[in-house]
Every structure is written in structure tokens, then in C-alpha cells.
Amino acid sequence: MRITAGRVAMGLGLAAAVAGVIWLLMPQPVPVETAAVTKGRFVASVDEDGKTRIRERYVVAAPLAGRLTRVRLKAGDIVAADDVVAAIMPPPAPLLDPRSRREAEERLGTAEAALARSKATVERAQAQASQAKTDLDRARTLVAQGAATVQALERAELAQRVADRDLRAAEFQDHAANHEVDQAKALLARYQDGADTPIERWNIAAPVSGVVLRVVQESETVVQSGAPLLEIGDPRDLEIVTDVLSVDAVEIRPGAEVTIEHWGGPGVLSGRVRRIEPAAFTKISTLGVEEQRVNVLIDVLSPREQWTGLGDGYQLDTRITVFTRDDIEIVPAGALFRRGDSWSVYVTEDGRAQLRAVDLVRRSGRSAAVSKGVAQGDRVIVYPSDQIGPGVRVSLK
């Protein structure tokens, strides 16, 4: 009896050892992360950063070259149309060295001498015209009395006309000489110390009513014609500019819905695509890769009272809707993988992974829409490793 009990105990111990070895040799369940398949509305969007921009900006530029007075306006000041925002005065006269000043004085002396000569010419022409008129009157009297010929009268009339033309020419020359003297005096007056001459100002008016966005040139300085001075706009009239990849811009249509997030205030804002610019531009990404991107212009549809804190050039995130489908199965994009020419997922059933082929409709961000292969409530393995295969035991992490 004792021998039988010992043998039983030995057999049990051996069986336990064999069971332990078999358990150790059996493959352990692979820990996995799963997610549930949902069903509902699937939205595919293009997610990019954007920034606000005032729709209509007006750059006030200098209409002519001169000395700009100090601009008293600051960014944020309100201006009305036709308000004076800046003024331009004539630039200061350049310095003259003694030689140049002497030349200007001599030029004035030359102009005064020419004026005196022109006045003498006018006096001589007046005397000749007076004499010609007297000769013409005398000739007419003699012809009437029969004491002179008609040819003599004609010569007297010609002499009268020539004398009048010479007088007019002398007067024009005297007028020009006067202007030359005034010009020479004005040139010298610019360099006279303490010259009492009025300074002309050219006032620059605001083209529209709005708010000063930026003052380009604040201090007094000499500016050239066309130099920008300040920018004016209406901060209530904002739009959003988002640059997207050209391959994504092909799918975006005017009127598409836009969700505006992370704009600095509570909740999200709604918007709508107004325009997709027709030309792309090259932009270097953060990884140093050249990308072709396109600007998309978005209008904010939410009430103004909801986003009063937004201003020009503020950063935000935009989600532009490019595809929607109702009543469709949605799975995490990380659960999809290629198997041959089709897409597949692993579904957990009774603690084991089961392979399912699915028809992919659309991917967007972290989600994907599939038309068949899975049902609502199924749990799919997210990011399956190479240890996962059909029938492999799995356990949840």
C-alpha cells in the first residue's frame, strides 16, 4: 500500500513537471492595443495652419519727394477718410561751397545786365514804332493831297508793321529777362541765413476710414516719391489665409466648410472657402524639403461678437472639409495595412487575431472609412506588429 501511494505521488509530480514544461514551451499571447469600429458620419479634411489677414489694406505712400514731418499716429489709432495723416515739406537746400556761391552771384549779375539790355531794346523799339506811325500818317496825308505816290504809302505801312513786330519781340525778351533775374535771386535766397520765406506743406490725407495697422516711417526724414508711410485697414473685415499642398488643393472647392480651431478663444469657429488661388508657390518645409503650396482664402462665418479678439496676422488651425459620407464604418487609420493589392485589418475574436479584408473608401488623418469587412462594435488591432498573424493569441495591454 505504501509502494502504491509513492508511485502515485511520483506520477503526479512527473505529470506536473511535464505540464509546466509544455506551458513554458507554448507561445505566449501577444499584447496588443485595440480600438472599436464605429459607424456614423465620416469627414475627410485638409488640416493646415493659417493666419488672419485684413481683406482690404491701404498703403499710404508719399506722393512726391521731400522732407516728411514726424507722423503722430500710432498703430491702433482710428482715422476717417480725408483726415491728414502726414505732411511733406520741400527738402532742405544743399550746401554751397564758396566757389558755387560766387558763381550763383555772378549768374545773378549776368541776368540783371541782360535785363537792362532788354529794357534798352524795348525803348528803342518803342521809339522806332512811334516814328513809323508818324511817317505812316504823313504818307496818308500826302497821298490824299496827290503829293505822294501809292508806293510810298505802302512802304510806310510796311515799316509800321515791322516796327510793331520788333516792339513785341523786345517786350517778350524783356519779360524773359525779368524771369531769369527772379530765378537767380530765388536760387541765392535759399542759401541766405534767416531768409523769411513761407514753407509750403503738402498734406497727405487718409484714403478711407479705418484703423492704422502699421506706421512704416514715424520719424522726420527725407523720403522719395512712392515711399510707404503707413497702412490703414478695417480690423473687422478679416479673412483667413491657409497654404496647403498643391495635391490637396486639387480637392478643395469654393464653398467648402471649414472648422477653425486653436484660435485663442473658447470653442471653434466656422468658416467657408471663398477662393483657391490659381498659382502655387515654392516653400521650404521644416525638414528642408521644397513643397509646392497654394493659398486658400477663407471667410469667417461665426458672429463677429464671438471672435472680437482676433486681429491681423493671428495664427490658428483650419480643417477644410473635402469629403463626407454618412452611415459608414470608421476604423483607426493605424489598423490598416496592405496585403497584396488590398487593404486588411486584424480583428480580435475569442482572444485570437483574425484577418479581415476591407474595402477602403477614404483616409483622413487618424481615421479611415471602409465599406465592408468589419462591422460596428468589432475590435481591431491598432498598429499590428510582425508577431501578429491569423489565429495568433493576443491579449490587451
C-alpha positions in Angstrom: 0.0 0.0 0.0 2.9 2.3 0.8 4.5 1.5 -2.5 1.3 2.3 -4.5 0.9 5.7 -2.8 4.5 6.6 -3.5 4.1 5.7 -7.1 1.0 7.8 -7.4 2.8 10.8 -5.8 5.7 10.3 -8.2 3.4 10.1 -11.2 1.6 13.3 -10.1 4.8 15.1 -9.7 6.1 14.0 -13.1 2.8 15.0 -14.7 3.0 18.4 -13.1 6.6 18.8 -14.4 5.6 17.8 -17.9 2.6 20.2 -17.8 4.9 23.0 -16.7 7.4 22.4 -19.5 4.6 22.3 -22.0 3.2 25.5 -20.7 6.6 27.2 -20.9 7.0 26.0 -24.4 3.6 27.2 -25.6 3.6 30.6 -27.3 2.5 33.4 -25.0 -0.3 35.8 -26.0 1.0 38.9 -27.9 0.0 42.1 -26.1 -1.9 44.4 -28.5 -3.8 47.6 -28.5 -7.3 47.5 -29.9 -10.0 50.0 -30.9 -13.6 49.6 -31.6 -15.1 50.0 -35.1 -17.7 52.8 -35.1 -20.4 53.7 -37.6 -21.6 57.2 -38.4 -20.6 60.3 -40.4 -17.1 60.3 -41.8 -15.4 63.6 -42.7 -12.2 63.9 -44.6 -10.4 67.2 -44.2 -7.2 69.0 -45.1 -5.6 70.2 -41.8 -3.2 73.1 -42.1 -2.1 76.2 -40.1 -3.5 79.5 -41.2 -3.3 83.2 -40.3 -5.8 86.0 -40.3 -5.5 88.9 -42.7 -7.4 92.1 -43.2 -9.2 91.8 -46.5 -8.6 95.3 -47.8 -5.3 97.1 -46.9 -4.4 100.6 -48.0 -0.8 101.7 -48.0 -0.4 105.4 -47.8 2.7 106.4 -49.8 4.5 109.7 -50.3 3.1 111.4 -53.5 6.3 113.4 -54.0 9.8 113.6 -52.8 10.5 115.9 -49.8 11.0 116.1 -46.1 8.4 114.1 -44.2 7.3 115.6 -40.9 7.0 113.4 -37.9 4.0 111.1 -38.0 2.0 111.4 -34.8 -0.3 108.5 -35.4 0.3 105.1 -33.8 -0.8 101.6 -34.6 -4.4 101.2 -33.5 -5.4 104.9 -33.9 -8.7 105.4 -35.7 -8.8 107.7 -38.7 -11.5 108.9 -41.0 -11.4 109.4 -44.7 -9.7 112.6 -45.8 -8.0 113.1 -42.4 -4.5 114.5 -42.6 -2.2 111.7 -41.6 1.2 113.1 -42.6 2.7 116.2 -44.3 5.7 116.7 -46.7 7.7 119.9 -47.0 10.4 120.8 -49.5 13.7 119.2 -48.9 16.4 121.4 -47.3 18.7 123.2 -49.8 22.0 121.6 -50.4 25.2 123.3 -49.1 27.1 125.6 -51.4 30.8 126.0 -51.3 32.3 129.5 -51.7 33.0 128.9 -55.4 29.5 127.7 -56.1 28.0 130.7 -54.2 30.2 133.1 -56.2 29.0 131.5 -59.4 25.4 132.0 -58.4 26.1 135.6 -57.6 27.8 136.2 -60.9 24.8 134.5 -62.6 22.5 137.0 -61.0 24.7 139.8 -62.2 24.6 138.4 -65.7 20.8 138.2 -65.6 20.5 141.8 -64.3 22.7 143.0 -67.2 20.6 141.1 -69.7 17.5 142.7 -68.2 19.0 146.2 -68.5 19.9 145.5 -72.2 16.4 144.2 -72.9 14.8 147.3 -71.4 17.0 149.5 -73.7 15.9 147.4 -76.6 12.3 147.9 -75.7 12.8 151.7 -75.5 14.5 151.7 -78.9 11.7 149.6 -80.4 9.1 151.9 -78.9 10.8 154.9 -80.5 11.0 153.2 -83.9 7.3 152.2 -83.7 6.4 155.8 -82.8 8.4 157.1 -85.7 6.9 154.6 -88.1 3.4 155.6 -87.1 4.2 159.3 -87.7 5.7 158.5 -91.1 2.6 156.5 -92.0 0.2 159.3 -91.0 2.3 161.8 -93.1 2.3 159.5 -96.1 -1.5 159.1 -95.9 -1.9 162.9 -95.9 0.4 163.4 -98.9 -1.3 160.7 -100.9 -4.7 162.3 -100.1 -3.3 165.6 -101.5 -1.8 164.0 -104.5 1.7 164.9 -103.4 3.0 161.3 -102.9 2.6 158.0 -104.7 0.7 154.9 -103.6 4.1 153.0 -103.4 5.3 155.5 -100.8 2.2 154.8 -98.7 2.7 151.0 -99.0 6.3 151.3 -97.9 5.2 153.4 -94.8 2.6 150.8 -93.9 5.2 148.0 -94.1 7.6 150.0 -92.0 4.8 150.4 -89.4 4.0 146.7 -89.2 7.7 145.8 -88.9 8.2 148.3 -86.1 5.2 146.8 -84.2 6.6 143.3 -84.5 10.0 144.4 -83.3 8.4 146.1 -80.3 6.5 142.9 -79.4 9.7 140.9 -79.7 11.6 143.3 -77.5 8.8 143.1 -74.9 8.9 139.3 -74.9 12.7 139.4 -74.5 12.3 141.8 -71.5 9.7 139.5 -69.9 12.1 136.6 -70.2 15.0 138.6 -68.7 12.8 139.5 -65.7 12.2 135.8 -65.1 15.9 135.0 -65.3 16.6 137.6 -62.7 13.9 136.3 -60.4 15.2 132.8 -60.8 18.8 133.8 -59.9 17.5 135.7 -56.9 15.4 132.7 -55.8 18.5 130.4 -56.0 20.5 132.7 -53.8 17.6 133.3 -51.4 17.6 129.5 -50.5 21.1 129.9 -49.0 20.6 133.3 -47.3 20.7 132.9 -43.5 17.4 133.8 -41.9 15.5 134.0 -45.2 12.0 134.9 -44.4 10.2 132.8 -47.0 7.0 130.8 -46.3 7.4 127.0 -46.3 4.9 125.1 -48.3 3.4 121.9 -46.9 1.8 119.1 -48.8 -0.8 117.4 -46.6 -1.4 113.6 -47.1 -5.0 112.5 -46.5 -6.3 109.1 -45.5 -7.9 107.4 -48.5 -10.5 105.5 -46.4 -11.8 105.3 -42.8 -10.3 102.7 -40.7 -7.5 101.9 -38.2 -3.8 102.4 -38.5 -2.3 99.0 -38.8 1.4 99.9 -39.1 3.4 103.0 -39.2 6.3 102.4 -41.7 8.1 105.7 -41.2 7.5 107.5 -38.0 10.4 109.9 -37.6 11.0 113.0 -39.6 13.2 112.2 -42.6 13.6 112.9 -46.4 11.5 110.4 -48.4 11.3 109.7 -52.1 8.2 109.6 -54.2 6.3 106.4 -53.6 7.9 105.6 -50.3 5.3 103.8 -48.0 4.4 105.7 -44.8 1.7 103.8 -43.1 -1.0 101.2 -43.6 -4.7 101.6 -42.9 -7.5 98.9 -42.8 -10.6 97.7 -41.1 -9.8 95.1 -38.5 -13.4 93.9 -38.5 -13.1 92.8 -42.1 -10.9 89.7 -41.6 -10.2 86.7 -43.8 -8.0 83.6 -43.2 -5.2 82.6 -45.5 -4.1 78.9 -45.4 -1.4 77.5 -47.6 -1.9 73.8 -48.5 -0.1 71.3 -50.6 -0.9 71.6 -54.3 -2.0 67.9 -54.3 -4.6 68.8 -51.5 -5.7 72.0 -53.2 -7.0 70.0 -56.1 -9.7 68.5 -53.9 -10.8 71.8 -52.3 -13.8 73.6 -53.8 -15.1 77.1 -53.2 -17.9 77.0 -50.6 -16.3 74.1 -48.7 -17.0 74.1 -44.9 -14.1 75.0 -42.7 -13.6 74.4 -38.9 -11.3 76.9 -37.2 -9.6 75.6 -34.1 -6.9 76.8 -31.6 -7.5 80.5 -32.5 -7.1 81.6 -28.9 -10.7 81.7 -27.8 -13.2 79.2 -26.5 -14.8 76.7 -28.8 -14.4 76.5 -32.6 -15.3 78.9 -35.3 -17.0 78.1 -38.6 -15.8 79.3 -42.0 -16.2 78.8 -45.7 -13.7 78.6 -48.6 -14.1 81.7 -50.8 -11.3 81.2 -53.2 -8.4 78.9 -54.2 -5.6 80.9 -55.8 -4.7 79.7 -59.2 -1.0 79.8 -58.9 1.2 77.8 -56.5 4.5 78.8 -54.9 7.5 77.0 -53.6 8.0 76.8 -49.8 10.7 75.1 -47.8 9.3 72.8 -45.1 10.7 72.4 -41.6 12.5 69.3 -42.8 14.2 71.3 -45.6 12.1 69.9 -48.4 10.8 72.0 -51.2 7.0 71.9 -51.5 4.5 73.4 -53.9 1.8 75.1 -51.9 -1.4 77.0 -52.7 -3.1 79.8 -50.8 -6.7 79.2 -49.8 -8.8 82.2 -48.8 -11.4 81.5 -46.1 -14.3 83.7 -44.8 -15.3 83.6 -41.1 -19.0 82.8 -40.8 -19.2 82.9 -37.0 -20.7 86.0 -35.5 -18.3 88.9 -35.0 -19.0 89.0 -31.3 -17.5 85.5 -30.9 -14.1 86.4 -32.3 -13.6 90.0 -31.3 -10.1 89.2 -30.0 -8.8 88.2 -33.4 -6.6 90.7 -35.2 -4.4 90.9 -38.3 -1.8 88.2 -38.7 -3.1 85.9 -35.9 -2.3 82.2 -36.1 -4.9 79.5 -36.0 -5.6 75.9 -37.3 -8.0 75.2 -40.1 -9.8 72.0 -41.1 -11.1 72.2 -44.6 -13.8 69.6 -45.5 -13.1 67.8 -48.8 -15.2 64.6 -48.4 -18.2 63.4 -46.3 -20.1 60.1 -46.1 -22.9 59.2 -43.8 -23.7 55.8 -42.2 -20.3 54.1 -42.8 -17.9 52.1 -40.7 -15.0 54.1 -39.3 -11.7 52.4 -38.2 -8.4 53.9 -36.9 -6.1 54.5 -39.8 -3.3 52.8 -37.8 -5.2 49.5 -38.0 -5.0 49.3 -41.9 -2.1 47.6 -43.7 -1.5 46.4 -47.2 -1.8 42.7 -48.0 -1.2 42.2 -51.7 -3.3 44.7 -53.6 -6.0 45.1 -51.0 -6.3 46.6 -47.5 -6.7 44.4 -44.4 -7.2 44.6 -40.6 -6.9 42.2 -37.7 -10.0 41.7 -35.6 -9.8 40.1 -32.2 -12.2 37.1 -31.7 -12.1 34.8 -28.6 -8.6 36.1 -27.8 -7.1 35.5 -31.2 -6.3 37.7 -34.2 -8.4 37.1 -37.3 -7.5 38.6 -40.7 -10.2 40.6 -42.4 -10.0 42.1 -45.9 -11.7 45.5 -46.1 -12.6 48.0 -48.9 -11.1 51.3 -48.1 -13.2 54.3 -49.1 -11.2 57.2 -47.8 -8.5 58.0 -45.3 -8.2 61.3 -43.4 -5.8 61.9 -40.5 -6.2 59.2 -37.9 -9.4 57.7 -39.2 -10.5 55.8 -42.3 -13.8 54.8 -43.8 -14.3 51.2 -45.0 -17.4 49.8 -46.8 -17.2 46.1 -45.9 -15.1 43.6 -43.9 -15.9 44.9 -40.4 -19.0 45.8 -38.5 -19.8 48.2 -35.8 -18.5 47.0 -32.4 -15.7 44.9 -33.8 -12.3 45.5 -32.1 -9.4 45.9 -34.5 -5.7 45.8 -33.6 -4.0 49.1 -33.9 -0.5 49.2 -35.4 -0.1 45.3 -35.6 3.5 44.1 -35.3 5.1 41.3 -37.3 4.3 38.9 -34.4 0.6 39.2 -35.3 -0.8 36.6 -37.7 -4.1 34.8 -38.4 -5.0 32.8 -35.3 -2.3 34.2 -33.0 -3.3 34.6 -29.4 -3.5 38.1 -28.2 -4.0 40.0 -25.0 -5.0 43.5 -24.3 -2.3 45.8 -23.0 
